[in-house]
Each structure stands twice: as C-alpha cells, then as structure tokens.
Amino acid sequence: QVQLVESGGGLVQPGGSLRLTCTASGFQFSLYNMAWYRQVPGKAREFVAGIYAGTKTKYTDSVQGRFTISRDNAKRMLFLQMNSLKPEATAVYYCNVLRNGAPLASWGQGTQVTVSS
C-alpha cells in the first residue's frame, strides 16, 4: 500500500527558506516520477514541481528559480527546497507519485507552509 508522509512545513517570514520532505513506502520508489503539489482553502490543488527519470525537473512558473526538487532513492525520500519565499506560497504542500504525469496515490495529510511577517 502506497504511503506518503510530508513534513518540514512551518511559519517563515517572507524571503526565508524551508525544506520539505516526503517519506515514501509501499512501492518501488526509485522507479517512479514524483511531484509536489499545494492547495489553499477554496482552490484546486496545483502542481508545484516534478522530478522525472531521476534527474529531469519541472516547475510551475511562479516558483522557477527559487524552489528545487530532489530525491534520495536509497532513503525513499523526496525533497522540496524553497528559497526566497513569498506570502503567496502559503498553502498545504503534498507529494505524490506520478503515472503518465498524473498523481497516482491517495493524498497524505500534507504539511502546512505559512509565509508571513
């Protein structure tokens, strides 16, 4: 059974940094593309960043150059380094495993990121 557990969120001032971690189990992590999504109340969950074929990455335009997605296959972990954070990054962040570019697993509990002074 696929299980995804997100952590690392918190309250940070504008311009600050956070590193999110997703710990995966229940599937052969190294074989799958992975992604981060985020959701604010009242809005649809949106794609933030993806990592494909182990090294190729893709970002939504609003985070390009400030966020970095990476993975550690040996530890079955996915990361999202978020720098120069802006208030509009405030959301609950989720990770998921991808199949044909779409999220495959049930969503975890997510981790709350709040960017505020």
Biopython code that builds the backbone (N, CA, C, O; Angstrom):
import numpy as np
from Bio.PDB.StructureBuilder import StructureBuilder

atoms = [
    (1, "GLN", "N", (0.841, -1.186, 0.000)),
    (1, "GLN", "CA", (0.000, 0.000, 0.000)),
    (1, "GLN", "C", (0.881, 1.243, 0.000)),
    (1, "GLN", "O", (1.761, 1.397, 0.847)),
    (2, "VAL", "N", (0.631, 2.123, -0.962)),
    (2, "VAL", "CA", (1.416, 3.346, -1.062)),
    (2, "VAL", "C", (1.119, 4.251, 0.127)),
    (2, "VAL", "O", (-0.038, 4.503, 0.464)),
    (3, "GLN", "N", (2.180, 4.730, 0.749)),
    (3, "GLN", "CA", (2.032, 5.697, 1.829)),
    (3, "GLN", "C", (3.021, 6.831, 1.615)),
    (3, "GLN", "O", (4.200, 6.600, 1.348)),
    (4, "LEU", "N", (2.532, 8.045, 1.734)),
    (4, "LEU", "CA", (3.344, 9.249, 1.549)),
    (4, "LEU", "C", (3.149, 10.136, 2.765)),
    (4, "LEU", "O", (2.018, 10.473, 3.117)),
    (5, "VAL", "N", (4.242, 10.516, 3.407)),
    (5, "VAL", "CA", (4.170, 11.336, 4.616)),
    (5, "VAL", "C", (5.021, 12.584, 4.404)),
    (5, "VAL", "O", (6.238, 12.509, 4.234)),
    (6, "GLU", "N", (4.349, 13.734, 4.420)),
    (6, "GLU", "CA", (5.031, 15.002, 4.220)),
    (6, "GLU", "C", (5.404, 15.626, 5.565)),
    (6, "GLU", "O", (4.687, 15.468, 6.552)),
    (7, "SER", "N", (6.527, 16.332, 5.592)),
    (7, "SER", "CA", (6.967, 17.020, 6.803)),
    (7, "SER", "C", (7.844, 18.207, 6.428)),
    (7, "SER", "O", (8.238, 18.366, 5.273)),
    (8, "GLY", "N", (8.140, 19.035, 7.422)),
    (8, "GLY", "CA", (9.053, 20.139, 7.210)),
    (8, "GLY", "C", (8.412, 21.506, 7.062)),
    (8, "GLY", "O", (9.116, 22.512, 6.971)),
    (9, "GLY", "N", (7.098, 21.557, 7.039)),
    (9, "GLY", "CA", (6.431, 22.839, 6.916)),
    (9, "GLY", "C", (6.556, 23.666, 8.193)),
    (9, "GLY", "O", (7.082, 23.201, 9.204)),
    (10, "GLY", "N", (6.067, 24.886, 8.126)),
    (10, "GLY", "CA", (6.112, 25.757, 9.284)),
    (10, "GLY", "C", (5.821, 27.186, 8.910)),
    (10, "GLY", "O", (5.387, 27.485, 7.798)),
    (11, "LEU", "N", (6.072, 28.072, 9.871)),
    (11, "LEU", "CA", (5.884, 29.505, 9.673)),
    (11, "LEU", "C", (7.237, 30.135, 9.366)),
    (11, "LEU", "O", (8.210, 29.924, 10.091)),
    (12, "VAL", "N", (7.291, 30.902, 8.297)),
    (12, "VAL", "CA", (8.543, 31.538, 7.899)),
    (12, "VAL", "C", (8.232, 32.943, 7.401)),
    (12, "VAL", "O", (7.161, 33.195, 6.848)),
    (13, "GLN", "N", (9.171, 33.844, 7.600)),
    (13, "GLN", "CA", (8.988, 35.215, 7.124)),
    (13, "GLN", "C", (9.235, 35.293, 5.624)),
    (13, "GLN", "O", (9.963, 34.469, 5.070)),
    (14, "PRO", "N", (8.639, 36.268, 4.972)),
    (14, "PRO", "CA", (8.934, 36.466, 3.546)),
    (14, "PRO", "C", (10.436, 36.588, 3.315)),
    (14, "PRO", "O", (11.142, 37.270, 4.057)),
    (15, "GLY", "N", (10.905, 35.917, 2.275)),
    (15, "GLY", "CA", (12.321, 35.886, 1.978)),
    (15, "GLY", "C", (13.056, 34.725, 2.604)),
    (15, "GLY", "O", (14.216, 34.469, 2.281)),
    (16, "GLY", "N", (12.388, 34.021, 3.499)),
    (16, "GLY", "CA", (13.012, 32.894, 4.176)),
    (16, "GLY", "C", (12.990, 31.610, 3.362)),
    (16, "GLY", "O", (12.558, 31.583, 2.209)),
    (17, "SER", "N", (13.471, 30.544, 4.000)),
    (17, "SER", "CA", (13.587, 29.244, 3.332)),
    (17, "SER", "C", (12.998, 28.139, 4.192)),
    (17, "SER", "O", (12.972, 28.223, 5.420)),
    (18, "LEU", "N", (12.530, 27.109, 3.516)),
    (18, "LEU", "CA", (12.083, 25.872, 4.165)),
    (18, "LEU", "C", (12.470, 24.707, 3.270)),
    (18, "LEU", "O", (12.597, 24.850, 2.055)),
    (19, "ARG", "N", (12.653, 23.555, 3.892)),
    (19, "ARG", "CA", (12.900, 22.331, 3.136)),
    (19, "ARG", "C", (11.847, 21.309, 3.525)),
    (19, "ARG", "O", (11.772, 20.890, 4.680)),
    (20, "LEU", "N", (11.048, 20.917, 2.573)),
    (20, "LEU", "CA", (10.015, 19.911, 2.799)),
    (20, "LEU", "C", (10.561, 18.525, 2.470)),
    (20, "LEU", "O", (11.399, 18.364, 1.582)),
    (21, "THR", "N", (10.071, 17.534, 3.200)),
    (21, "THR", "CA", (10.462, 16.147, 2.986)),
    (21, "THR", "C", (9.220, 15.285, 2.812)),
    (21, "THR", "O", (8.227, 15.458, 3.519)),
    (22, "CYS", "N", (9.284, 14.368, 1.878)),
    (22, "CYS", "CA", (8.230, 13.378, 1.679)),
    (22, "CYS", "C", (8.872, 12.005, 1.842)),
    (22, "CYS", "O", (9.804, 11.660, 1.116)),
    (23, "THR", "N", (8.377, 11.233, 2.787)),
    (23, "THR", "CA", (8.880, 9.885, 3.018)),
    (23, "THR", "C", (7.891, 8.889, 2.427)),
    (23, "THR", "O", (6.711, 8.889, 2.777)),
    (24, "ALA", "N", (8.381, 8.045, 1.530)),
    (24, "ALA", "CA", (7.510, 7.150, 0.764)),
    (24, "ALA", "C", (7.712, 5.699, 1.176)),
    (24, "ALA", "O", (8.806, 5.301, 1.575)),
    (25, "SER", "N", (6.650, 4.920, 1.075)),
    (25, "SER", "CA", (6.719, 3.482, 1.323)),
    (25, "SER", "C", (5.618, 2.800, 0.537)),
    (25, "SER", "O", (4.663, 3.437, 0.092)),
    (26, "GLY", "N", (5.768, 1.476, 0.371)),
    (26, "GLY", "CA", (4.726, 0.689, -0.271)),
    (26, "GLY", "C", (4.854, 0.546, -1.771)),
    (26, "GLY", "O", (3.994, -0.068, -2.404)),
    (27, "PHE", "N", (5.911, 1.100, -2.360)),
    (27, "PHE", "CA", (6.134, 0.938, -3.793)),
    (27, "PHE", "C", (7.626, 1.119, -4.050)),
    (27, "PHE", "O", (8.365, 1.583, -3.182)),
    (28, "GLN", "N", (8.062, 0.744, -5.262)),
    (28, "GLN", "CA", (9.482, 0.817, -5.592)),
    (28, "GLN", "C", (9.819, 2.259, -5.980)),
    (28, "GLN", "O", (9.791, 2.637, -7.151)),
    (29, "PHE", "N", (10.130, 3.031, -4.973)),
    (29, "PHE", "CA", (10.278, 4.488, -5.079)),
    (29, "PHE", "C", (11.161, 4.905, -6.251)),
    (29, "PHE", "O", (10.812, 5.821, -6.994)),
    (30, "SER", "N", (12.290, 4.246, -6.419)),
    (30, "SER", "CA", (13.273, 4.680, -7.411)),
    (30, "SER", "C", (12.757, 4.588, -8.842)),
    (30, "SER", "O", (13.330, 5.207, -9.739)),
    (31, "LEU", "N", (11.707, 3.844, -9.072)),
    (31, "LEU", "CA", (11.222, 3.616, -10.432)),
    (31, "LEU", "C", (10.184, 4.640, -10.876)),
    (31, "LEU", "O", (9.789, 4.657, -12.042)),
    (32, "TYR", "N", (9.748, 5.478, -9.969)),
    (32, "TYR", "CA", (8.623, 6.360, -10.272)),
    (32, "TYR", "C", (9.010, 7.838, -10.287)),
    (32, "TYR", "O", (9.853, 8.292, -9.514)),
    (33, "ASN", "N", (8.371, 8.563, -11.187)),
    (33, "ASN", "CA", (8.436, 10.012, -11.150)),
    (33, "ASN", "C", (7.622, 10.500, -9.960)),
    (33, "ASN", "O", (6.626, 9.889, -9.573)),
    (34, "MET", "N", (8.068, 11.615, -9.389)),
    (34, "MET", "CA", (7.424, 12.153, -8.197)),
    (34, "MET", "C", (7.174, 13.643, -8.361)),
    (34, "MET", "O", (7.801, 14.299, -9.192)),
    (35, "ALA", "N", (6.253, 14.174, -7.562)),
    (35, "ALA", "CA", (5.941, 15.595, -7.676)),
    (35, "ALA", "C", (5.449, 16.160, -6.354)),
    (35, "ALA", "O", (4.984, 15.438, -5.473)),
    (36, "TRP", "N", (5.567, 17.465, -6.250)),
    (36, "TRP", "CA", (4.984, 18.229, -5.152)),
    (36, "TRP", "C", (3.806, 19.035, -5.692)),
    (36, "TRP", "O", (3.853, 19.572, -6.799)),
    (37, "TYR", "N", (2.759, 19.104, -4.891)),
    (37, "TYR", "CA", (1.576, 19.909, -5.179)),
    (37, "TYR", "C", (1.283, 20.776, -3.950)),
    (37, "TYR", "O", (1.837, 20.548, -2.874)),
    (38, "ARG", "N", (0.416, 21.761, -4.119)),
    (38, "ARG", "CA", (-0.004, 22.567, -2.981)),
    (38, "ARG", "C", (-1.466, 22.983, -3.157)),
    (38, "ARG", "O", (-1.997, 23.013, -4.267)),
    (39, "GLN", "N", (-2.093, 23.298, -2.033)),
    (39, "GLN", "CA", (-3.501, 23.672, -2.060)),
    (39, "GLN", "C", (-3.784, 24.707, -0.979)),
    (39, "GLN", "O", (-3.341, 24.578, 0.163)),
    (40, "VAL", "N", (-4.533, 25.735, -1.367)),
    (40, "VAL", "CA", (-5.031, 26.709, -0.400)),
    (40, "VAL", "C", (-6.533, 26.520, -0.295)),
    (40, "VAL", "O", (-7.166, 26.062, -1.246)),
    (41, "PRO", "N", (-7.112, 26.866, 0.848)),
    (41, "PRO", "CA", (-8.556, 26.660, 1.030)),
    (41, "PRO", "C", (-9.361, 27.344, -0.068)),
    (41, "PRO", "O", (-9.126, 28.504, -0.406)),
    (42, "GLY", "N", (-10.309, 26.601, -0.613)),
    (42, "GLY", "CA", (-11.196, 27.156, -1.621)),
    (42, "GLY", "C", (-10.659, 27.097, -3.041)),
    (42, "GLY", "O", (-11.337, 27.506, -3.984)),
    (43, "LYS", "N", (-9.434, 26.584, -3.194)),
    (43, "LYS", "CA", (-8.843, 26.490, -4.525)),
    (43, "LYS", "C", (-8.433, 25.061, -4.827)),
    (43, "LYS", "O", (-8.243, 24.251, -3.920)),
    (44, "ALA", "N", (-8.299, 24.761, -6.101)),
    (44, "ALA", "CA", (-7.884, 23.424, -6.514)),
    (44, "ALA", "C", (-6.416, 23.204, -6.165)),
    (44, "ALA", "O", (-5.621, 24.144, -6.121)),
    (45, "ARG", "N", (-6.079, 21.955, -5.921)),
    (45, "ARG", "CA", (-4.683, 21.593, -5.696)),
    (45, "ARG", "C", (-3.909, 21.852, -6.986)),
    (45, "ARG", "O", (-4.389, 21.525, -8.071)),
    (46, "GLU", "N", (-2.710, 22.438, -6.875)),
    (46, "GLU", "CA", (-1.941, 22.762, -8.057)),
    (46, "GLU", "C", (-0.554, 22.132, -8.021)),
    (46, "GLU", "O", (0.031, 21.918, -6.960)),
    (47, "PHE", "N", (-0.055, 21.848, -9.209)),
    (47, "PHE", "CA", (1.288, 21.301, -9.374)),
    (47, "PHE", "C", (2.327, 22.367, -9.023)),
    (47, "PHE", "O", (2.197, 23.530, -9.405)),
    (48, "VAL", "N", (3.363, 21.946, -8.287)),
    (48, "VAL", "CA", (4.453, 22.858, -7.944)),
    (48, "VAL", "C", (5.745, 22.448, -8.642)),
    (48, "VAL", "O", (6.381, 23.270, -9.301)),
    (49, "ALA", "N", (6.133, 21.188, -8.501)),
    (49, "ALA", "CA", (7.404, 20.729, -9.059)),
    (49, "ALA", "C", (7.362, 19.228, -9.251)),
    (49, "ALA", "O", (6.711, 18.511, -8.491)),
    (50, "GLY", "N", (8.065, 18.753, -10.279)),
    (50, "GLY", "CA", (8.144, 17.329, -10.542)),
    (50, "GLY", "C", (9.555, 16.912, -10.872)),
    (50, "GLY", "O", (10.350, 17.715, -11.361)),
    (51, "ILE", "N", (9.872, 15.647, -10.605)),
    (51, "ILE", "CA", (11.184, 15.101, -10.941)),
    (51, "ILE", "C", (10.952, 13.821, -11.718)),
    (51, "ILE", "O", (10.226, 12.933, -11.273)),
    (52, "TYR", "N", (11.589, 13.733, -12.908)),
    (52, "TYR", "CA", (11.306, 12.682, -13.864)),
    (52, "TYR", "C", (12.576, 11.962, -14.249)),
    (52, "TYR", "O", (13.646, 12.561, -14.352)),
    (53, "ALA", "N", (12.442, 10.671, -14.461)),
    (53, "ALA", "CA", (13.582, 9.854, -14.891)),
    (53, "ALA", "C", (14.792, 10.115, -14.010)),
    (53, "ALA", "O", (15.936, 10.050, -14.460)),
    (54, "GLY", "N", (14.519, 10.412, -12.751)),
    (54, "GLY", "CA", (15.572, 10.573, -11.763)),
    (54, "GLY", "C", (16.204, 11.939, -11.683)),
    (54, "GLY", "O", (16.611, 12.368, -10.603)),
    (55, "THR", "N", (16.297, 12.643, -12.814)),
    (55, "THR", "CA", (17.046, 13.893, -12.793)),
    (55, "THR", "C", (16.338, 15.072, -13.454)),
    (55, "THR", "O", (16.540, 16.215, -13.042)),
    (56, "LYS", "N", (15.525, 14.824, -14.456)),
    (56, "LYS", "CA", (14.847, 15.928, -15.134)),
    (56, "LYS", "C", (13.811, 16.530, -14.196)),
    (56, "LYS", "O", (13.065, 15.808, -13.533)),
    (57, "THR", "N", (13.770, 17.869, -14.144)),
    (57, "THR", "CA", (12.847, 18.545, -13.249)),
    (57, "THR", "C", (11.977, 19.530, -14.006)),
    (57, "THR", "O", (12.332, 20.000, -15.087)),
    (58, "LYS", "N", (10.821, 19.835, -13.411)),
    (58, "LYS", "CA", (9.877, 20.781, -13.995)),
    (58, "LYS", "C", (9.238, 21.552, -12.853)),
    (58, "LYS", "O", (8.953, 20.996, -11.792)),
    (59, "TYR", "N", (9.014, 22.854, -13.086)),
    (59, "TYR", "CA", (8.455, 23.707, -12.040)),
    (59, "TYR", "C", (7.334, 24.554, -12.605)),
    (59, "TYR", "O", (7.334, 24.904, -13.785)),
    (60, "THR", "N", (6.375, 24.880, -11.747)),
    (60, "THR", "CA", (5.404, 25.872, -12.148)),
    (60, "THR", "C", (6.109, 27.224, -12.219)),
    (60, "THR", "O", (7.064, 27.474, -11.482)),
    (61, "ASP", "N", (5.639, 28.083, -13.097)),
    (61, "ASP", "CA", (6.355, 29.327, -13.374)),
    (61, "ASP", "C", (6.611, 30.170, -12.121)),
    (61, "ASP", "O", (7.654, 30.814, -12.011)),
    (62, "SER", "N", (5.682, 30.168, -11.196)),
    (62, "SER", "CA", (5.776, 31.073, -10.044)),
    (62, "SER", "C", (6.887, 30.701, -9.066)),
    (62, "SER", "O", (7.253, 31.510, -8.213)),
    (63, "VAL", "N", (7.430, 29.482, -9.179)),
    (63, "VAL", "CA", (8.489, 29.065, -8.249)),
    (63, "VAL", "C", (9.812, 28.816, -8.948)),
    (63, "VAL", "O", (10.824, 28.555, -8.298)),
    (64, "GLN", "N", (9.808, 28.895, -10.278)),
    (64, "GLN", "CA", (11.026, 28.647, -11.050)),
    (64, "GLN", "C", (12.169, 29.523, -10.557)),
    (64, "GLN", "O", (12.020, 30.737, -10.423)),
    (65, "GLY", "N", (13.312, 28.894, -10.289)),
    (65, "GLY", "CA", (14.489, 29.627, -9.844)),
    (65, "GLY", "C", (14.580, 29.805, -8.337)),
    (65, "GLY", "O", (15.621, 30.205, -7.816)),
    (66, "ARG", "N", (13.497, 29.510, -7.642)),
    (66, "ARG", "CA", (13.513, 29.660, -6.174)),
    (66, "ARG", "C", (13.305, 28.331, -5.446)),
    (66, "ARG", "O", (13.787, 28.160, -4.327)),
    (67, "PHE", "N", (12.602, 27.405, -6.061)),
    (67, "PHE", "CA", (12.355, 26.086, -5.474)),
    (67, "PHE", "C", (13.196, 25.045, -6.210)),
    (67, "PHE", "O", (13.437, 25.164, -7.411)),
    (68, "THR", "N", (13.641, 24.021, -5.476)),
    (68, "THR", "CA", (14.393, 22.925, -6.072)),
    (68, "THR", "C", (13.847, 21.599, -5.564)),
    (68, "THR", "O", (13.778, 21.362, -4.358)),
    (69, "ILE", "N", (13.463, 20.745, -6.490)),
    (69, "ILE", "CA", (13.005, 19.410, -6.126)),
    (69, "ILE", "C", (14.160, 18.434, -6.288)),
    (69, "ILE", "O", (14.948, 18.533, -7.230)),
    (70, "SER", "N", (14.250, 17.488, -5.355)),
    (70, "SER", "CA", (15.301, 16.478, -5.426)),
    (70, "SER", "C", (14.809, 15.222, -4.718)),
    (70, "SER", "O", (13.750, 15.218, -4.090)),
    (71, "ARG", "N", (15.601, 14.155, -4.832)),
    (71, "ARG", "CA", (15.196, 12.901, -4.231)),
    (71, "ARG", "C", (16.413, 12.114, -3.770)),
    (71, "ARG", "O", (17.517, 12.287, -4.288)),
    (72, "ASP", "N", (16.194, 11.247, -2.787)),
    (72, "ASP", "CA", (17.202, 10.302, -2.317)),
    (72, "ASP", "C", (16.569, 8.926, -2.411)),
    (72, "ASP", "O", (15.793, 8.538, -1.538)),
    (73, "ASN", "N", (16.889, 8.192, -3.449)),
    (73, "ASN", "CA", (16.247, 6.897, -3.673)),
    (73, "ASN", "C", (16.587, 5.896, -2.578)),
    (73, "ASN", "O", (15.745, 5.080, -2.204)),
    (74, "ALA", "N", (17.801, 5.947, -2.064)),
    (74, "ALA", "CA", (18.206, 4.999, -1.018)),
    (74, "ALA", "C", (17.368, 5.186, 0.250)),
    (74, "ALA", "O", (17.050, 4.218, 0.941)),
    (75, "LYS", "N", (17.014, 6.439, 0.546)),
    (75, "LYS", "CA", (16.215, 6.729, 1.732)),
    (75, "LYS", "C", (14.728, 6.811, 1.416)),
    (75, "LYS", "O", (13.915, 6.997, 2.321)),
    (76, "ARG", "N", (14.368, 6.676, 0.159)),
    (76, "ARG", "CA", (12.970, 6.755, -0.277)),
    (76, "ARG", "C", (12.366, 8.092, 0.131)),
    (76, "ARG", "O", (11.257, 8.151, 0.662)),
    (77, "MET", "N", (13.096, 9.140, -0.120)),
    (77, "MET", "CA", (12.646, 10.472, 0.247)),
    (77, "MET", "C", (12.652, 11.419, -0.933)),
    (77, "MET", "O", (13.509, 11.346, -1.814)),
    (78, "LEU", "N", (11.678, 12.309, -0.930)),
    (78, "LEU", "CA", (11.558, 13.389, -1.905)),
    (78, "LEU", "C", (11.661, 14.704, -1.135)),
    (78, "LEU", "O", (11.136, 14.827, -0.029)),
    (79, "PHE", "N", (12.342, 15.684, -1.729)),
    (79, "PHE", "CA", (12.561, 16.949, -1.045)),
    (79, "PHE", "C", (12.075, 18.119, -1.913)),
    (79, "PHE", "O", (12.000, 18.032, -3.138)),
    (80, "LEU", "N", (11.752, 19.206, -1.223)),
    (80, "LEU", "CA", (11.476, 20.461, -1.911)),
    (80, "LEU", "C", (12.152, 21.575, -1.116)),
    (80, "LEU", "O", (11.702, 21.948, -0.033)),
    (81, "GLN", "N", (13.236, 22.095, -1.676)),
    (81, "GLN", "CA", (13.921, 23.229, -1.069)),
    (81, "GLN", "C", (13.258, 24.502, -1.587)),
    (81, "GLN", "O", (13.204, 24.744, -2.793)),
    (82, "MET", "N", (12.759, 25.304, -0.663)),
    (82, "MET", "CA", (12.027, 26.519, -1.032)),
    (82, "MET", "C", (12.779, 27.733, -0.498)),
    (82, "MET", "O", (12.905, 27.908, 0.714)),
    (83, "ASN", "N", (13.266, 28.549, -1.385)),
    (83, "ASN", "CA", (14.012, 29.753, -1.026)),
    (83, "ASN", "C", (13.243, 30.999, -1.457)),
    (83, "ASN", "O", (12.333, 30.935, -2.283)),
    (84, "SER", "N", (13.629, 32.124, -0.880)),
    (84, "SER", "CA", (13.011, 33.414, -1.225)),
    (84, "SER", "C", (11.489, 33.303, -1.202)),
    (84, "SER", "O", (10.804, 33.693, -2.148)),
    (85, "LEU", "N", (10.992, 32.771, -0.122)),
    (85, "LEU", "CA", (9.563, 32.501, -0.037)),
    (85, "LEU", "C", (8.747, 33.784, -0.019)),
    (85, "LEU", "O", (9.137, 34.795, 0.566)),
    (86, "LYS", "N", (7.597, 33.703, -0.685)),
    (86, "LYS", "CA", (6.666, 34.824, -0.765)),
    (86, "LYS", "C", (5.357, 34.448, -0.061)),
    (86, "LYS", "O", (5.050, 33.261, 0.051)),
    (87, "PRO", "N", (4.591, 35.412, 0.408)),
    (87, "PRO", "CA", (3.321, 35.093, 1.079)),
    (87, "PRO", "C", (2.390, 34.222, 0.236)),
    (87, "PRO", "O", (1.635, 33.418, 0.783)),
    (88, "GLU", "N", (2.437, 34.372, -1.076)),
    (88, "GLU", "CA", (1.552, 33.573, -1.931)),
    (88, "GLU", "C", (1.933, 32.099, -1.977)),
    (88, "GLU", "O", (1.210, 31.297, -2.566)),
    (89, "ALA", "N", (3.048, 31.732, -1.371)),
    (89, "ALA", "CA", (3.421, 30.321, -1.259)),
    (89, "ALA", "C", (2.699, 29.639, -0.098)),
    (89, "ALA", "O", (2.795, 28.421, 0.058)),
    (90, "THR", "N", (1.983, 30.403, 0.710)),
    (90, "THR", "CA", (1.245, 29.831, 1.832)),
    (90, "THR", "C", (0.215, 28.831, 1.317)),
    (90, "THR", "O", (-0.648, 29.165, 0.506)),
    (91, "ALA", "N", (0.326, 27.594, 1.808)),
    (91, "ALA", "CA", (-0.542, 26.515, 1.342)),
    (91, "ALA", "C", (-0.200, 25.253, 2.118)),
    (91, "ALA", "O", (0.774, 25.212, 2.870)),
    (92, "VAL", "N", (-1.016, 24.225, 1.924)),
    (92, "VAL", "CA", (-0.656, 22.885, 2.379)),
    (92, "VAL", "C", (0.036, 22.195, 1.203)),
    (92, "VAL", "O", (-0.490, 22.162, 0.090)),
    (93, "TYR", "N", (1.205, 21.653, 1.463)),
    (93, "TYR", "CA", (2.011, 21.019, 0.424)),
    (93, "TYR", "C", (1.908, 19.496, 0.544)),
    (93, "TYR", "O", (1.968, 18.929, 1.635)),
    (94, "TYR", "N", (1.749, 18.858, -0.613)),
    (94, "TYR", "CA", (1.598, 17.419, -0.708)),
    (94, "TYR", "C", (2.590, 16.851, -1.715)),
    (94, "TYR", "O", (2.972, 17.529, -2.669)),
    (95, "CYS", "N", (3.002, 15.617, -1.501)),
    (95, "CYS", "CA", (3.770, 14.923, -2.524)),
    (95, "CYS", "C", (2.902, 13.795, -3.089)),
    (95, "CYS", "O", (1.930, 13.365, -2.470)),
    (96, "ASN", "N", (3.279, 13.337, -4.268)),
    (96, "ASN", "CA", (2.583, 12.197, -4.848)),
    (96, "ASN", "C", (3.472, 11.525, -5.867)),
    (96, "ASN", "O", (4.401, 12.128, -6.405)),
    (97, "VAL", "N", (3.175, 10.287, -6.116)),
    (97, "VAL", "CA", (3.833, 9.505, -7.150)),
    (97, "VAL", "C", (3.036, 9.689, -8.447)),
    (97, "VAL", "O", (1.806, 9.733, -8.432)),
    (98, "LEU", "N", (3.750, 9.793, -9.553)),
    (98, "LEU", "CA", (3.110, 10.083, -10.824)),
    (98, "LEU", "C", (3.016, 8.842, -11.715)),
    (98, "LEU", "O", (3.901, 7.987, -11.712)),
    (99, "ARG", "N", (1.945, 8.770, -12.459)),
    (99, "ARG", "CA", (1.803, 7.798, -13.536)),
    (99, "ARG", "C", (1.241, 8.559, -14.726)),
    (99, "ARG", "O", (0.185, 9.186, -14.634)),
    (100, "ASN", "N", (1.941, 8.500, -15.818)),
    (100, "ASN", "CA", (1.542, 9.249, -17.023)),
    (100, "ASN", "C", (1.318, 10.724, -16.708)),
    (100, "ASN", "O", (0.426, 11.365, -17.263)),
    (101, "GLY", "N", (2.144, 11.244, -15.809)),
    (101, "GLY", "CA", (2.089, 12.659, -15.493)),
    (101, "GLY", "C", (1.022, 13.066, -14.507)),
    (101, "GLY", "O", (0.924, 14.247, -14.175)),
    (102, "ALA", "N", (0.225, 12.143, -14.027)),
    (102, "ALA", "CA", (-0.855, 12.465, -13.106)),
    (102, "ALA", "C", (-0.618, 11.808, -11.751)),
    (102, "ALA", "O", (-0.010, 10.740, -11.685)),
    (103, "PRO", "N", (-1.089, 12.432, -10.665)),
    (103, "PRO", "CA", (-0.910, 11.820, -9.345)),
    (103, "PRO", "C", (-1.631, 10.485, -9.251)),
    (103, "PRO", "O", (-2.767, 10.341, -9.703)),
    (104, "LEU", "N", (-0.951, 9.513, -8.655)),
    (104, "LEU", "CA", (-1.448, 8.141, -8.647)),
    (104, "LEU", "C", (-2.038, 7.731, -7.304)),
    (104, "LEU", "O", (-3.045, 7.025, -7.258)),
    (105, "ALA", "N", (-1.423, 8.164, -6.223)),
    (105, "ALA", "CA", (-1.785, 7.658, -4.905)),
    (105, "ALA", "C", (-2.795, 8.562, -4.203)),
    (105, "ALA", "O", (-3.037, 9.702, -4.600)),
    (106, "SER", "N", (-3.368, 8.005, -3.150)),
    (106, "SER", "CA", (-4.224, 8.829, -2.285)),
    (106, "SER", "C", (-3.362, 9.909, -1.636)),
    (106, "SER", "O", (-2.181, 9.696, -1.359)),
    (107, "TRP", "N", (-3.961, 11.051, -1.404)),
    (107, "TRP", "CA", (-3.208, 12.153, -0.825)),
    (107, "TRP", "C", (-2.951, 11.928, 0.662)),
    (107, "TRP", "O", (-3.812, 11.430, 1.388)),
    (108, "GLY", "N", (-1.746, 12.305, 1.103)),
    (108, "GLY", "CA", (-1.412, 12.242, 2.512)),
    (108, "GLY", "C", (-1.996, 13.426, 3.257)),
    (108, "GLY", "O", (-2.890, 14.110, 2.760)),
    (109, "GLN", "N", (-1.488, 13.656, 4.438)),
    (109, "GLN", "CA", (-2.025, 14.739, 5.258)),
    (109, "GLN", "C", (-1.447, 16.095, 4.877)),
    (109, "GLN", "O", (-1.988, 17.135, 5.251)),
    (110, "GLY", "N", (-0.356, 16.080, 4.136)),
    (110, "GLY", "CA", (0.272, 17.328, 3.726)),
    (110, "GLY", "C", (1.017, 17.993, 4.868)),
    (110, "GLY", "O", (0.955, 17.551, 6.015)),
    (111, "THR", "N", (1.723, 19.063, 4.533)),
    (111, "THR", "CA", (2.425, 19.848, 5.533)),
    (111, "THR", "C", (2.153, 21.330, 5.263)),
    (111, "THR", "O", (2.282, 21.798, 4.132)),
    (112, "GLN", "N", (1.778, 22.052, 6.303)),
    (112, "GLN", "CA", (1.377, 23.446, 6.159)),
    (112, "GLN", "C", (2.596, 24.353, 6.070)),
    (112, "GLN", "O", (3.496, 24.287, 6.908)),
    (113, "VAL", "N", (2.614, 25.186, 5.061)),
    (113, "VAL", "CA", (3.628, 26.226, 4.910)),
    (113, "VAL", "C", (2.923, 27.570, 5.000)),
    (113, "VAL", "O", (1.986, 27.844, 4.250)),
    (114, "THR", "N", (3.380, 28.404, 5.922)),
    (114, "THR", "CA", (2.815, 29.734, 6.083)),
    (114, "THR", "C", (3.931, 30.759, 5.975)),
    (114, "THR", "O", (4.892, 30.734, 6.745)),
    (115, "VAL", "N", (3.793, 31.659, 5.012)),
    (115, "VAL", "CA", (4.791, 32.707, 4.800)),
    (115, "VAL", "C", (4.157, 34.034, 5.215)),
    (115, "VAL", "O", (3.272, 34.556, 4.538)),
    (116, "SER", "N", (4.624, 34.558, 6.327)),
    (116, "SER", "CA", (4.008, 35.766, 6.877)),
    (116, "SER", "C", (4.979, 36.470, 7.803)),
    (116, "SER", "O", (5.802, 35.837, 8.463)),
    (117, "SER", "N", (4.873, 37.787, 7.842)),
    (117, "SER", "CA", (5.688, 38.563, 8.776)),
    (117, "SER", "C", (4.919, 38.826, 10.062)),
    (117, "SER", "O", (5.441, 39.467, 10.973)),
]
sb = StructureBuilder()
sb.init_structure("model")
sb.init_model(0)
sb.init_chain("A")
sb.init_seg("    ")
for serial, (resi, resn, name, xyz) in enumerate(atoms, 1):
    if name == "N":
        sb.init_residue(resn, " ", resi, " ")
    sb.init_atom(name, np.array(xyz, "f"), 0.0, 1.0, " ", f" {name:<3s}", serial, name[0])
structure = sb.get_structure()
